[in-house]
Amino acid sequence: MEVVPSAHKHGVDEADMLHAIRMAIRAHRMDGYVMYVGPARDGRLIEVACNLDGEIFHAMEARKRWL
């Protein structure tokens, strides 16, 4: 997986993005991407979006719509 610059917009660390994907509690398959919800290394839930090319393009604190 590759983290593209837009994924850093909300200040989520790359290691937290990868951890959340590996430990995901939810995976919403959308048209062209998957939205993962999982814990950052400190336990807070974050959402991480990854397109079908394996690029992580979004990460932030998990919103209710994805929980």
SULRA-V860188 format. One record per pair of residues at least 6 apart in sequence whose ideal C-beta (glycine too) atoms are under 6 Angstrom apart, sorted by sequence separation. I is the first residue (numbers start at 1). J is the second residue. D is the distance in whole Angstrom. If there is no record, write none. Layout:
BEGIN
[[I/J/D] [I/J/D]]
END
This chain:
BEGIN
[[40/46/5] [50/56/5] [27/34/6] [28/35/4] [49/57/6] [27/36/5] [49/58/4] [37/47/5] [3/14/5] [26/37/4] [48/59/5] [24/36/4] [25/37/6] [35/47/6] [36/48/5] [25/38/6] [46/59/6] [24/38/4] [35/49/5] [21/36/5] [23/38/5] [46/61/6] [47/62/5] [23/39/6] [33/49/5] [34/50/5] [46/62/6] [45/62/4] [20/38/4] [33/51/5] [47/66/5] [19/41/5] [16/40/4] [16/41/6] [37/62/5] [20/46/5] [21/48/6] [20/48/5] [37/66/5] [17/48/5] [35/66/6] [12/46/6] [17/56/5] [17/59/5] [12/59/4] [7/56/5] [7/57/6] [10/60/4] [4/55/5] [6/57/5] [7/58/6] [7/59/5] [1/54/5] [2/55/5] [3/56/5] [4/57/5] [1/56/6]]
END
